[in-house]
Amino acid sequence: MNNKDNSLRIVVLTPVKNEEWILDRFLSVTSQFADYIIVADQNSSDRSPEICKKHPKVTLIENNSKNYENAERQLLLIKTARELVPEQKILLALDADEIIAANAVQTLGWKTMLNAAPGTVLYFEKQDLYPTPHHYVRYPALFPLGYVDDGAEHYPSKTHSKRIPIPNSTPRLYIHDVKILHYTWARPGNQAAKERMYSVRENIWNTKSFFNRRRAYNPHENHIKHSKIEPAPPEWFNNWEKAGIDMRTILAYKYYWHDFEVLRIFNEYGVKRFWLEPIWDFDWELCRLYAKSQGIKNIPSYSISKPPKAAILLLKFLDKLYLFLRKILR
């Protein structure tokens, strides 16, 4: 399925931290169409690096940064791709839980992509699989996940950054028939842990206001619960499953690495700084005790107390008031 008739190389750029649960699936699929897969592993404590080494198309690089921010890893991946692959190339920036649908490479959009001019930004539909890989929630928006590389500078932000260069007045190609299957919401506990971590990180970085953090990461404002759920088309999976790739199994845990990262942040900055964050539906003390039992380092040695009950109730009331006002003002 590789691009043999076109001089463009397909180079997939993927940041990884503790993605053992899905990484073999992602790399098995991506190896079917990519010429190169560059994985930047950021201090994984699971089998992620070992899994990468099983796939010949993977170039594994280390991202030793302690900061879990978009900018550093995106610049590292793009720089490595340009050094490793001097030929003409398409950069596809995909997370490990974003898998190209099995019918994608037969589409007109895929063929059009392979003939796009240098400097073209490639937009794709990304479907959230939810609540299992047998169903999905569709988004009308397309996401800029690819770039026909012309060496343009990339100007990322710390969080929620566009992953590839998007120069002003550059061509855009909107590809509606290539679907990217997003597995994160098929594992809602992991997504909730990720959002708790982003909430406290953005508190530290001051990249979002208090109001916007509560709006973005509030578990009671979860957009996915209010979205239309449809059966996932079999053609998204069939060819990969015929190739022996498991596309349906989901592994879930009680605690995720993001939770332990929040505990480390508590240990460094104190707990009270984060009392106004939308993270207190979670039992941090039980998580801390579990982390202690596993020998995880740099977590608080003291018990973690929740904010005063009155403060929690007030914040929840304000959250509900905001949702009500937004609904009636639409």
C-alpha positions in Angstrom: 0.0 0.0 0.0 3.0 2.3 0.1 3.3 5.2 -2.4 5.4 3.6 -5.2 4.1 5.6 -8.1 4.9 9.0 -6.6 8.1 10.6 -5.5 6.5 11.8 -2.3 7.4 9.9 0.8 4.8 9.6 3.6 6.4 10.3 7.0 4.3 9.8 10.1 5.2 11.8 13.2 4.0 10.4 16.5 4.7 11.5 20.1 4.4 8.7 22.6 4.3 8.4 26.4 3.0 5.1 27.8 0.9 4.1 24.8 1.4 0.3 25.2 -2.3 -0.2 25.2 -2.7 0.8 21.5 0.8 1.3 20.1 1.2 -2.1 18.4 -2.2 -1.5 16.6 -1.2 1.9 15.5 2.2 0.9 14.2 0.8 -2.2 12.5 -1.7 -0.1 10.6 0.6 2.8 9.9 3.3 0.5 8.5 0.8 -0.5 5.7 1.0 3.0 4.1 3.8 5.0 5.6 7.4 5.0 4.3 8.8 6.2 7.6 7.3 6.4 11.1 9.2 8.6 13.5 8.2 8.1 17.2 9.4 10.5 19.9 9.1 8.6 23.2 8.9 10.8 26.2 10.1 8.9 29.2 7.7 6.0 28.9 7.6 3.6 31.8 5.7 0.9 30.0 6.6 -1.3 27.0 6.2 1.5 24.4 9.9 1.6 23.3 10.1 -2.2 23.1 7.0 -2.3 20.8 8.5 0.4 18.6 11.6 -1.7 18.0 9.4 -4.6 16.6 8.4 -2.5 13.6 11.1 -2.0 10.9 9.7 1.3 9.6 9.9 3.0 13.0 12.7 5.4 13.9 12.6 5.7 17.6 14.0 8.9 19.1 14.1 10.1 22.7 12.2 13.1 24.1 13.8 13.5 27.5 11.8 16.6 28.4 10.0 16.6 31.7 7.5 19.1 30.3 4.5 17.5 28.7 4.0 20.2 26.1 3.1 20.2 22.4 5.7 22.6 21.2 8.9 20.7 22.2 7.8 17.4 20.8 6.4 18.8 17.6 9.6 20.7 16.8 11.7 17.6 17.6 9.6 15.4 15.3 9.6 17.8 12.4 13.3 18.5 12.7 14.1 14.7 12.8 11.8 14.1 9.7 13.6 16.7 7.7 17.0 15.3 8.6 16.1 11.7 8.1 14.1 12.1 4.8 15.6 14.8 2.6 13.3 13.7 -0.3 9.9 15.3 -1.0 7.5 14.2 1.6 4.2 14.4 3.3 4.3 14.9 7.0 1.3 13.2 8.8 1.1 14.1 12.5 -0.9 11.4 14.2 -1.1 10.5 17.9 -0.9 6.8 18.7 -4.7 6.7 19.4 -5.5 8.1 15.9 -5.6 5.3 13.3 -6.2 5.7 9.6 -9.4 3.9 8.5 -8.8 0.7 6.4 -10.5 2.0 3.3 -8.5 5.3 3.2 -5.8 4.4 0.7 -8.4 3.5 -1.9 -10.1 6.9 -1.8 -9.9 9.7 -4.3 -8.9 12.0 -1.4 -5.8 9.9 -0.7 -4.8 10.0 -4.4 -5.4 13.7 -4.5 -3.2 14.1 -1.4 -0.3 12.3 -3.1 -0.3 14.9 -5.9 -0.7 18.0 -3.8 1.7 20.8 -4.3 4.5 21.5 -1.7 3.2 23.8 1.0 -0.3 22.3 1.0 -1.9 21.8 4.4 -4.0 18.6 4.6 -7.2 18.5 6.6 -8.9 15.3 7.6 -12.1 14.1 9.3 -11.4 12.6 12.7 -14.1 10.4 14.2 -14.3 9.7 17.9 -15.0 6.1 18.5 -17.5 6.0 21.4 -18.5 4.3 23.7 -16.8 1.3 22.0 -15.0 0.9 18.6 -18.3 -0.3 17.2 -19.8 3.2 17.4 -18.6 6.7 16.7 -19.4 10.4 17.1 -18.9 12.5 13.9 -17.5 16.0 13.9 -18.3 18.4 11.0 -14.9 20.1 11.4 -11.7 18.9 9.7 -8.4 18.9 11.4 -5.0 20.0 9.9 -2.9 16.9 10.4 -0.8 16.8 7.3 1.6 19.0 5.4 3.3 18.5 2.0 6.6 19.7 3.3 8.4 22.6 1.8 10.6 23.4 4.8 8.4 26.1 6.3 8.9 27.1 9.9 6.5 25.6 12.5 5.3 27.9 15.3 3.7 25.7 17.9 2.1 26.6 21.2 2.5 24.7 24.5 -1.0 23.1 24.5 -3.5 22.3 21.9 -1.1 23.3 19.2 -1.6 22.8 15.5 0.8 19.9 14.8 2.3 20.9 11.4 3.3 24.2 9.7 0.4 26.3 8.5 2.0 29.3 6.7 -0.2 32.2 5.8 -1.9 32.0 2.4 -0.7 28.4 1.8 -3.0 26.0 -0.1 -5.5 24.0 1.8 -6.7 20.5 0.8 -9.9 19.3 2.6 -10.0 15.5 2.4 -13.4 14.2 3.5 -13.2 10.6 2.4 -10.1 9.7 4.5 -11.3 9.0 8.0 -9.0 9.0 11.1 -10.4 6.8 13.9 -9.8 8.4 17.3 -9.8 5.9 20.1 -9.5 8.2 23.1 -13.2 8.3 23.9 -13.5 4.5 23.7 -11.3 4.7 26.9 -13.1 7.4 28.8 -11.2 6.9 32.0 -7.9 7.7 30.2 -9.4 10.8 28.6 -10.7 12.1 31.9 -7.2 11.6 33.4 -5.7 13.5 30.5 -8.0 16.4 30.9 -7.3 16.6 34.7 -3.6 16.8 33.9 -4.1 19.5 31.3 -6.2 21.5 33.7 -3.4 21.6 36.3 -0.7 22.1 33.7 -2.4 25.0 32.2 -2.8 26.5 35.6 1.0 26.4 35.9 1.7 27.7 32.4 -1.1 30.3 32.6 -2.1 29.4 29.0 -5.8 29.4 29.9 -7.8 31.6 32.3 -9.5 30.0 35.3 -12.9 30.4 33.5 -11.6 28.8 30.3 -10.0 25.9 32.2 -13.3 25.1 33.9 -15.1 25.3 30.6 -12.6 23.2 28.7 -11.9 20.4 31.3 -15.1 20.2 33.3 -16.3 16.6 33.3 -19.9 17.8 33.6 -19.6 19.7 30.4 -18.5 16.7 28.4 -19.5 17.2 24.8 -19.3 13.6 23.8 -22.3 12.6 26.1 -24.6 14.9 24.2 -23.5 13.9 20.7 -25.2 11.7 18.2 -23.8 8.2 18.2 -23.8 6.1 15.0 -22.7 2.6 14.1 -19.1 2.6 12.9 -18.9 1.4 9.2 -17.3 -2.0 8.8 -15.1 -0.7 6.0 -13.2 1.4 8.4 -11.8 -1.8 10.0 -12.2 -4.7 7.5 -8.9 -4.6 5.6 -6.8 -4.1 8.7 -8.6 -7.0 10.5 -8.1 -9.2 7.4 -4.4 -8.4 7.8 -4.5 -9.8 11.3 -4.6 -6.5 13.2 -6.8 -6.3 16.3 -8.8 -3.2 15.9 -11.4 -3.6 18.7 -9.8 -4.5 22.0 -9.7 -1.7 24.5 -7.6 -1.9 27.7 -8.7 0.2 30.7 -7.1 0.8 34.1 -8.1 2.3 37.4 -5.3 4.9 37.3 -3.3 6.3 34.4 0.1 7.9 34.1 -1.6 11.3 33.8 -2.9 10.9 37.4 0.6 10.2 38.7 1.8 13.3 36.8 -0.8 15.4 38.6 0.4 14.0 41.9 3.9 15.0 41.1 2.6 18.5 40.3 0.8 18.6 43.7 4.1 17.6 45.3 6.0 20.4 43.6 3.4 23.2 43.8 1.2 22.2 46.7 -2.5 21.1 46.5 -4.3 24.4 47.4 -3.1 26.1 44.2 -5.4 23.7 42.3 -8.5 23.8 44.5 -10.4 25.7 41.9 -9.6 23.3 39.0 -12.4 20.9 37.8 -10.5 17.9 39.1 -12.1 17.1 42.4 -14.7 14.4 41.4 -11.6 12.2 41.5 -10.3 10.7 44.7 -6.7 11.9 44.8 -5.9 10.4 48.2 -6.8 6.9 47.0 -4.7 7.5 43.9 -1.8 8.7 46.1 -1.9 5.6 48.3 -1.9 3.4 45.2 1.0 5.2 43.7 2.9 4.8 47.0 2.2 1.1 47.0 3.7 0.9 43.5 6.9 2.8 44.5 6.2 5.7 42.2 8.5 8.6 43.0 8.0 12.3 43.7 4.4 12.1 44.9 3.2 13.8 48.1 4.1 12.2 51.4 1.0 13.8 53.0 -2.7 13.1 52.7 -4.5 15.0 50.0 -7.5 16.9 51.2 -10.3 18.1 48.9 -11.3 21.8 48.9 -13.9 22.8 51.4 -17.3 21.3 50.6 -18.9 24.8 50.3 -16.3 25.8 47.7 -17.0 22.7 45.6 -20.7 23.3 45.7 -20.3 26.9 44.8 -18.1 26.0 41.8 -20.5 23.4 40.6 -23.4 25.8 40.9 -21.5 28.4 38.8 -20.7 25.7 36.2 -24.4 24.8 35.9 -25.4 28.4 35.8 -22.9 29.0 32.9 -24.3 26.0 31.0 -27.9 27.2 31.6 -27.1 30.7 30.4 -25.2 29.4 27.4 -28.2 27.2 26.4 -30.8 30.0 26.6 -28.6 32.5 24.8 -28.0 30.3 21.8 
